[in-house]
Amino acid sequence: MAATGVAGGAAAEEGGGDPLAALEVTAKGPGWDGIRLGMSFVQAERRAGTTLPLTERPGARCGSFVTGVDHRGLILQLGFTGPKPGDKVETLFVRFEGYQVAATTADLVASLRRKAPTATYRPDPEHASAEAEDPAPVYVVENGGDPWAVQLRPRDGILIARRECLR
């Protein structure tokens, strides 16, 4: 357990306190610290360095088969399109730890906008609220490839998914 704290502390120092320091926005798609949307199940296992047991979530909008992995001090939940080796990551949830838990919505949005300047706020149609008042804002990012979305959950984590998987 102590090693996890050390890894989290090292990440904080490397990121300069940026709560989304490990968020990756590339032409291959978004990801977190080497694990990205669109990776196959086998690629994700290789990147995680462990076998990933899957659990089915019947009726899930996206990520019908999920697994959790401790990846460099953070718990990631990966949602796959299916249980086969070639099935793809379509959702990625990162549970915040340490300094990330203290980040405000404004901190998270500022970090996201630095990494993905094209991020556009998508209001929740069921709960009309201004961007600054949204408790879990969703942003759509179009960076040349398939559009994807991010839901920022202050004190909890970040959900990265295909655009059609969120709101």
C-alpha positions, -999 to +999 in steps of 0.1 A: +000+000+000+028+024+008+041+020-028+008+033-041+011+065-021+047+070-033+036+066-070+007+090-064+031+115-048+056+111-077+028+118-102+018+149-083+054+163-084+058+154-121+024+170-130+032+201-109+000+196-091-020+194-123-049+170-115-051+159-151-014+156-157-017+120-170-045+128-194-033+122-230-048+138-260-033+124-292-042+116-328-046+080-317-073+090-292-076+101-256-062+082-227-047+082-193-010+074-187-006+050-216-040+034-216-063+049-242-097+045-258-097+022-288-069-001-275-077-037-278-082-059-247-048-075-253-031-041-257-046-029-224-035-060-206+001-055-219+001-018-209-013-026-175+012-054-170-014-079-157-043-101-166-076-082-166-106-102-155-138-089-170-173-086-154-203-082-176-226-052-170-259-061-187-278-031-201-248-007-199-249+020-225-212+016-233-184-006-217-206-037-213-176-056-200-155-039-173-124-045-153-105-026-127-067-022-125-043-004-102-022+015-127+007+036-114-010+043-081-045+051-094-075+027-099-087+027-135-119+011-146-118+001-182-150-007-202-148-029-232-171-035-262-170-072-255-150-100-238-128-110-267-090-102-271-097-078-300-125-059-283-118-023-277-117+001-247-146+024-250-148+039-215-120+047-191-127+059-155-099+072-134-105+073-096-088+104-081-063+101-052-044+125-031-040+160-045-065+153-073-094+148-048-088+184-036-091+199-072-121+220-077-143+219-108-126+251-120-091+234-116-102+204-136-118+224-164-087+246-167-065+215-169-087+200-195-088+231-216-049+233-215-047+198-229-078+199-252-085+235-263-113+223-285-132+209-256-169+221-257-192+220-228-223+198-233-251+208-208-271+181-191-306+182-208-323+169-177-308+194-153-305+229-168-276+245-152-248+268-162-213+253-169-199+267-137-227+252-117-227+217-132-216+192-106-202+168-132-197+187-164-193+169-197-171+181-225-169+169-261-135+170-278-130+168-316-093+165-324-092+152-359-102+116-351-135+103-336-150+128-312-148+117-276-162+130-243-149+137-208-170+139-176-152+157-148-163+144-114-147+166-087-134+147-057-142+115-075-126+111-109-127+115-146-146+095-172-133+094-207-155+078-233-167+078-269-190+108-274-221+087-277-215+071-243-220+104-224-252+126-224 
